[in-house]
Every structure is written in C-alpha cells, then in structure tokens.
Amino acid sequence: MGGLLLQNASALVSHSSPQNQASVTASVPESKPKKKICCACPETKKLRDECIVEHGEETCAKWIEAHLQCLRAEGFNV
C-alpha cells in the first residue's frame, strides 16, 4: 500500500503545469543573502571601522566603498 501512495504522489508532481512551476521559481529572489548583514564581510568591515575611528569618515571613502562592494557581492542591496 505504501508503494501505491508513492506512485500517486509522483503522478501528481509530474502532472503539474509548467506555469505553476514558473510562478513558484519567479517568487524566489535570485541571490538571497546567506548571512546576516552584520556577519558578512568581516575583513572589510574591520578595515572600514578602524579607518573611520582613526581618521574620520571623510578620509575613508575607499574602505567604505570596498565594504559596500563586498556586501553587494554577498547579495545585499546597499
């Protein structure tokens, strides 16, 4: 009897329309971040923060931009 249930379940899956499958995959974001933003890019975050503390935000634009690029590469919209 268990084999019959598996056959019926696989038949249901195989008969689903391609339109339904497309709508399900379209709702999932392409590059969802795998980490929280606070835990992503620790190396560039450390360099950015140290530079800002020592020299001020105005002089650390290259480290700030490097960190933002790293976050974007991880899938964050910043």
Backbone bond lengths (Angstrom), bond angles and torsions (degrees), N, CA, C in turn:
res aa  C-N    CA-C-N  psi(-1)  N-CA   C-N-CA  omega(-1)  CA-C   N-CA-C  phi
1 M - - - 1.449 - - 1.525 111.31 -
2 G 1.334 116.86 -34.39 1.455 119.65 178.66 1.509 112.03 -63.89
3 G 1.352 117.64 -34.37 1.449 121.18 177.90 1.516 111.97 -65.11
4 L 1.316 116.09 -34.40 1.464 120.76 178.94 1.517 110.81 -65.87
5 L 1.324 117.28 -40.33 1.461 120.54 178.33 1.521 110.89 -63.66
6 L 1.324 117.04 -41.27 1.455 120.33 179.15 1.521 111.19 -65.11
7 Q 1.328 116.75 -39.83 1.462 119.61 178.85 1.521 110.47 -64.51
8 N 1.328 117.54 -42.64 1.459 120.80 179.58 1.524 110.85 -65.07
9 A 1.312 117.01 -40.36 1.462 120.27 -179.93 1.523 110.57 -65.17
10 S 1.331 116.99 -42.40 1.463 118.88 179.45 1.517 111.13 -68.32
11 A 1.330 117.95 -31.59 1.462 121.00 177.02 1.521 110.06 -66.55
12 L 1.328 117.35 -39.15 1.460 120.60 178.20 1.517 110.84 -63.95
13 V 1.309 116.36 -41.77 1.458 120.71 -179.19 1.521 110.56 -66.62
14 S 1.336 116.74 -42.37 1.463 119.26 -176.59 1.517 112.43 -71.11
15 H 1.355 118.88 -22.06 1.449 121.50 -179.44 1.522 113.52 -91.17
16 S 1.324 118.62 0.09 1.464 119.11 179.29 1.519 108.99 -67.90
17 S 1.298 115.71 145.31 1.463 120.13 -175.38 1.521 111.10 -77.70
18 P 1.322 117.63 149.75 1.471 121.21 177.02 1.528 111.88 -61.59
19 Q 1.336 116.61 -27.52 1.461 119.62 178.93 1.521 110.47 -64.69
20 N 1.330 117.87 -41.00 1.463 121.15 178.51 1.523 110.62 -65.21
21 Q 1.310 116.65 -40.56 1.455 119.52 179.61 1.526 111.08 -66.18
22 A 1.309 117.73 -38.07 1.460 121.11 -179.68 1.515 111.04 -65.67
23 S 1.331 116.72 -38.90 1.459 118.76 -178.85 1.521 111.33 -69.23
24 V 1.309 117.28 -31.50 1.464 120.57 178.68 1.520 109.71 -70.75
25 T 1.317 117.50 -44.73 1.466 119.52 -178.23 1.517 111.53 -73.00
26 A 1.322 118.21 -27.78 1.457 120.50 -179.62 1.522 111.65 -70.94
27 S 1.329 117.85 -25.77 1.455 120.01 -177.99 1.526 112.72 -80.74
28 V 1.331 118.08 -12.81 1.457 121.95 -179.98 1.522 108.12 -88.13
29 P 1.347 118.87 129.17 1.467 120.90 179.46 1.525 111.42 -61.15
30 E 1.316 116.16 147.62 1.459 121.95 -178.15 1.531 112.27 -63.66
31 S 1.337 117.24 -49.88 1.456 120.59 -175.82 1.526 109.90 -128.76
32 K 1.304 115.33 77.50 1.459 120.54 179.85 1.527 108.81 -74.16
33 P 1.325 117.52 131.29 1.469 119.71 178.74 1.519 111.29 -58.11
34 K 1.312 116.23 140.51 1.452 121.99 -178.97 1.523 112.07 -92.25
35 K 1.318 116.74 -12.66 1.463 122.10 -178.26 1.513 109.34 -128.67
36 K 1.319 115.49 167.53 1.462 119.91 170.17 1.525 107.10 -75.94
37 I 1.321 115.98 151.89 1.470 119.62 -175.93 1.530 111.62 -62.73
38 C 1.319 117.04 -29.89 1.466 119.76 179.91 1.531 112.51 -69.18
39 C 1.347 117.14 -21.08 1.462 121.01 -176.75 1.531 112.93 -103.48
40 A 1.323 116.24 -6.63 1.464 120.02 -178.67 1.524 110.13 -83.96
41 C 1.296 116.00 145.90 1.476 123.57 174.18 1.529 113.94 54.51
42 P 1.318 118.59 56.57 1.469 119.59 -177.37 1.525 113.74 -65.05
43 E 1.337 117.98 -29.97 1.465 120.04 -178.43 1.528 111.14 -67.74
44 T 1.342 115.94 -49.74 1.469 118.50 -178.85 1.521 111.20 -71.07
45 K 1.321 116.35 -29.41 1.469 119.86 177.89 1.535 109.90 -65.33
46 K 1.331 116.41 -43.54 1.461 120.68 -179.86 1.527 111.27 -63.46
47 L 1.331 116.40 -46.27 1.469 120.05 179.39 1.522 110.88 -62.41
48 R 1.322 116.30 -43.51 1.469 121.08 179.11 1.521 110.88 -60.41
49 D 1.323 116.40 -48.93 1.466 120.49 -177.25 1.523 112.67 -64.75
50 E 1.336 116.56 -42.71 1.467 120.04 178.91 1.524 110.92 -62.96
51 C 1.314 116.62 -41.82 1.463 120.48 179.56 1.523 110.97 -63.39
52 I 1.315 117.13 -44.33 1.466 120.75 -179.07 1.522 111.09 -63.79
53 V 1.325 117.30 -41.12 1.472 120.68 -179.96 1.527 110.55 -65.51
54 E 1.329 116.79 -42.37 1.464 120.48 -175.71 1.531 113.92 -80.97
55 H 1.340 117.19 -36.17 1.462 119.91 -170.06 1.522 115.01 -122.09
56 G 1.304 117.91 -11.54 1.466 120.61 -177.34 1.515 111.84 93.09
57 E 1.313 115.27 154.86 1.460 121.68 -174.77 1.527 113.04 -62.35
58 E 1.319 117.65 -35.26 1.462 121.73 -175.02 1.524 112.50 -61.71
59 T 1.329 117.87 -35.78 1.464 121.11 -175.73 1.533 113.12 -91.11
60 C 1.310 117.26 0.22 1.468 120.47 -174.66 1.524 113.22 -112.73
61 A 1.307 116.71 25.18 1.471 120.75 -175.96 1.525 112.06 -58.27
62 K 1.330 117.85 -36.28 1.469 118.98 -177.44 1.531 111.00 -68.09
63 W 1.342 118.22 -35.83 1.470 120.87 178.53 1.525 111.20 -74.47
64 I 1.314 115.97 -35.55 1.465 120.33 177.59 1.526 109.15 -64.35
65 E 1.329 116.95 -45.88 1.465 121.03 179.97 1.524 111.33 -66.34
66 A 1.328 117.62 -37.99 1.466 121.08 177.62 1.531 110.56 -61.30
67 H 1.324 116.53 -40.65 1.464 120.43 179.11 1.527 110.70 -68.11
68 L 1.327 117.09 -41.40 1.463 120.21 178.34 1.527 111.17 -63.40
69 Q 1.324 117.98 -40.05 1.462 121.08 177.59 1.523 111.31 -64.03
70 C 1.325 116.05 -39.51 1.467 120.16 177.50 1.529 110.45 -63.15
71 L 1.340 116.61 -44.35 1.465 120.14 178.90 1.528 111.43 -62.56
72 R 1.320 116.38 -40.54 1.475 119.67 177.58 1.522 110.73 -62.98
73 A 1.331 117.23 -39.52 1.460 121.28 178.20 1.526 111.49 -64.05
74 E 1.318 116.74 -27.46 1.470 121.80 177.42 1.521 112.13 -82.34
75 G 1.340 117.35 -5.92 1.454 120.52 175.98 1.519 115.11 104.83
76 F 1.321 118.32 7.64 1.464 121.23 179.44 1.518 109.79 -88.86
77 N 1.338 116.49 144.89 1.461 122.21 177.34 1.521 108.90 -96.51
78 V 1.328 115.48 88.01 1.473 120.67 179.42 1.499 110.44 -123.72
